[in-house]
Amino acid sequence: MVVIAHNVDPTELVVSLPALSRKMGVPYCFIKGKARLGRLVHRKTSTVAFTQFNSEDKVALAKLVEAFRTSY
């Protein structure tokens, strides 16, 4: 799963991520800002990579993936 902040500067850092994600079949979405990602890990801003999920979270993750694929 790829979560891209809308306010990345320079945008060249992330401009290819949606196309690459589609090509590789990886769900992606945009989030309102780097600060929201940072709140997940108690930092001002952050880059977050989801690499593992708890088995009890699989249903919630599947719902997110479906929503991302429908929206993007």
RAGI-V607508 format. One line per field, one symbol per residue. ss: DSSP state (~ for helix, > for strand, _ for the rest). phi: phi as a letter, one per 40 degrees, with the letter a starting at -180 (. if undefined). burial: 1 if it has 16 or more other ideal C-beta (glycine too) atoms within 10 Angstrom, else 0. A space follows every 10 residues. Layout:
ss=???
phi=???
burial=???
This chain:
ss=_>>>>_____ ~~~___~~~~ ~~~~___>>> >__~~~~~~~ __________ ____~~~~~~ ~~~~~~~~~~ ~_
phi=.bbbccbcbc cdcbcccccc ccccgccaab bcaccccccc bfbcbabbbc babccccccc ccccdccccc cb
burial=1111100100 0001001000 1000001111 0001011100 0000000100 0000000000 0000000100 00
